[in-house]
């Protein structure tokens, strides 16, 4: 719930700052799984956030502390055709982070 509030607050700020960009917010759920997707973009840039499961942040809200076994968090930004993405998934000793530049694992 804390992450959802944080993400929604961030989306509101982005919405106000980027009123001319196209935006799409989707929340879907089936039985015990819920997926959240946020997209905004223009011809030159885009920003996407997608998450599923229960995501717990650290006390200072600066990092992901834990993700449920069925969850993930994916954040992607493209500017002038250059894409950067982070995918955070659960792992035994804490969240696993994978960084991508373009289509390559960084």
N, C-alpha and C positions, 0 to 999 in steps of 0.2 A: 504494500500500500504506500509505503514511504517513497519507493521508486516511482510509482505511478504519479503521485503528487508532484514529485520533482520533474518528471518528464512532462507532465501537463503544464506546469509553470513555465518550463523552458519553451514548450510549444507556443504558449501564449505570447511570450516575449518575441520569439521568432516570427509569429504571425503579425504582430504589430510592426516589427522592423522590416518585414519583407512582404508588405501588402500586395505588391504587384506580381509576386511569384505564384505559380499554381501550387495548390496544396491538396493533400489527401490524407485523411485520418481514418483508420479502420480498426475496429476492435471486434474480434470474432471469438466465439467460444463454442466448444462442443463437449458436453459432459463435464469432465474435470479439468479441461485444458482451455486456457485463454491466450489469445495471441493479440499483440498490439503492434500496429504499423503506422508510422508517420512518414510522410514524404512531402517535400516541397522542392520546387525547382524553377529554373528559367532556362532559356536556351544555352546559357553559359555555365550554369552551376546547379547542383542538386544536393540535397541533404536527406538522408533516410535513417530512421531508427526502427528496429524491429525487435520485439522481445516475446518470450513465452516463459511461463513458469513463475516461480516465486524468486525474486531477486532481492537480496539484502545488501544494503550499502553500509560502509563503515560509518562510525559515529560522526565524522566530519563531512559526510556525503561526497567525498572525493574519489572513492574507489568502490568496486564491487567486493563485498566480503564473502558472499555465498550465493549459489544458484541451485535451485532444486534440480533433482536428477533429470527431469524431463525438460529443463529450461535452457535458454540461451539469450544473449543480448548481442545484437549486431548493429553497428553504427557505420555508415558509409557517407563519404563526402566526395563530390566530383566538382572540380573547377577547371575550366578550359580543357576538358577531356582527360585530366589527370585524376585518377580515382585512388582514394585511400580508405581502408576499411579495417575495423577491429571486430573480431568475433570472440566473445567470451562465453565459454561453456564450462560446465561443472567437471571437476576432476577430484580424485580422492583427497588430496591435501589442500585444496582451495581452487578458485577459479583458474582456468587455463585461458591464456590470452594469445590470439593469433593475429598478427598484423599483416596487412597486404598493401602493396603499392602496385597499382594497376591490377593485373591478374596474378602477380607473383607474390609468393609468401616472403615477407621481409624479415 
